[in-house]
Amino acid sequence: MATDISHIQGWSVNMSINCTKKQKQKVLEGTRSAAFVQKQHVSMENMLENMVRQL
């Protein structure tokens, strides 16, 4: 029985490690997409400024 308990403990530790890795990945993806949207927004503003200058 003792081996079963240690096996379960190891499994739960692995599960929690995997969960934190997935959460970190999600956070990274979120910051990347946010930065991408910001870049797009800046380029849109630049385009509008250029259009206004041409008028």
Secondary structure, 3 states (H helix, E strand, C coil): CHHHHHHHHHHHHHHHHHHHHHHHHHHHHHHHHHHHHHHHHHHHHHHHHHHHHHC
